[in-house]
Amino acid sequence: MDNTKALQNLKELVKYNLFLRLTDKNKVIMELFVDKFFNEEASKFTLQELKNIFNTADNSFKFFRNYTKSQNDAFWDSILHKKNQ
């Protein structure tokens, strides 16, 4: 499987996992957010690094349920900041 297909599969898995945990209102916001992340930031990571991020984050997805977009942005910014150090 090429990286593009693997990345698309990972993106869909992330969306699926998030959708199981989010209210209807937040699903739209999170879908846009996941799309933005994968379109703009995911290329900075290897597939394994992305899988590790989302495996770790999976335990924390419950807090997305009540988060605003700015809180979600702050969470991902903290992950990206660690990556760029």
Backbone torsions as a table, in degrees:
resi	resn	phi	psi	omega
1	MET	NA	131.6	179.8
2	ASP	-77.3	165.9	-176.0
3	ASN	-62.1	-36.6	-179.1
4	THR	-62.3	-45.3	179.4
5	LYS	-67.4	-41.4	179.0
6	ALA	-63.0	-41.7	179.3
7	LEU	-64.7	-41.1	178.0
8	GLN	-63.4	-41.6	178.4
9	ASN	-63.2	-41.6	178.6
10	LEU	-64.2	-42.3	178.5
11	LYS	-59.0	-45.4	-179.7
12	GLU	-65.7	-37.1	177.6
13	LEU	-64.2	-42.8	178.3
14	VAL	-61.1	-46.9	179.4
15	LYS	-60.1	-44.4	-179.9
16	TYR	-59.6	-47.1	179.9
17	ASN	-63.2	-40.0	178.3
18	LEU	-66.2	-42.3	-175.7
19	PHE	-64.4	-28.8	177.8
20	LEU	-66.3	-21.9	-171.5
21	ARG	-110.8	-5.6	-172.4
22	LEU	-106.8	153.4	171.7
23	THR	-73.9	163.1	-178.5
24	ASP	-57.4	-41.9	-178.7
25	LYS	-59.6	-42.4	-176.1
26	ASN	-80.6	-16.8	179.9
27	LYS	-61.8	-40.2	-179.2
28	VAL	-65.6	-45.4	179.1
29	ILE	-61.3	-46.3	-176.3
30	MET	-68.8	-34.5	177.5
31	GLU	-62.3	-43.9	177.2
32	LEU	-62.4	-41.1	-178.6
33	PHE	-65.5	-44.4	178.7
34	VAL	-63.6	-42.7	177.7
35	ASP	-59.3	-45.2	179.9
36	LYS	-61.2	-45.2	179.6
37	PHE	-59.5	-49.2	-177.2
38	PHE	-68.6	-32.2	-179.8
39	ASN	-75.9	-34.8	-170.9
40	GLU	-109.4	-27.6	-171.6
41	GLU	-116.3	-28.0	-170.8
42	ALA	-61.0	-28.8	-178.6
43	SER	-65.9	-14.8	179.1
44	LYS	-77.9	-9.9	-174.8
45	PHE	-116.9	153.3	168.5
46	THR	-77.2	163.3	177.8
47	LEU	-59.7	-38.8	-179.9
48	GLN	-65.6	-40.6	177.5
49	GLU	-62.1	-41.5	178.0
50	LEU	-62.9	-43.8	179.1
51	LYS	-61.7	-41.0	178.6
52	ASN	-63.9	-41.6	178.4
53	ILE	-59.9	-47.8	-174.6
54	PHE	-76.1	-28.8	173.9
55	ASN	-65.8	-41.3	177.3
56	THR	-67.8	-45.3	-177.7
57	ALA	-67.2	-25.1	-178.0
58	ASP	-55.6	-36.5	178.2
59	ASN	-70.7	-17.3	-176.6
60	SER	-107.5	-1.0	-176.7
61	PHE	-59.6	-24.9	-179.1
62	LYS	-57.0	-29.8	-178.6
63	PHE	-78.5	-11.8	174.8
64	PHE	-67.5	-25.2	-172.1
65	ARG	-52.7	-41.4	-175.8
66	ASN	-111.5	11.9	-178.2
67	TYR	-83.5	148.2	171.2
68	THR	-83.4	169.8	178.9
69	LYS	-61.1	-39.7	-178.9
70	SER	-65.8	-35.4	176.4
71	GLN	-67.8	-39.9	176.3
72	ASN	-63.7	-42.0	178.0
73	ASP	-59.1	-42.2	-179.6
74	ALA	-63.4	-39.9	178.4
75	PHE	-61.2	-49.4	-178.4
76	TRP	-69.3	-35.3	176.4
77	ASP	-59.4	-37.5	179.6
78	SER	-66.4	-37.3	176.9
79	ILE	-66.1	-46.2	-178.3
80	LEU	-66.0	-36.7	178.9
81	HIS	-62.1	-42.3	178.4
82	LYS	-62.7	-38.7	-179.0
83	LYS	-65.7	-37.2	-173.9
84	ASN	-84.7	-3.6	-179.7
85	GLN	-76.4	NA	NA
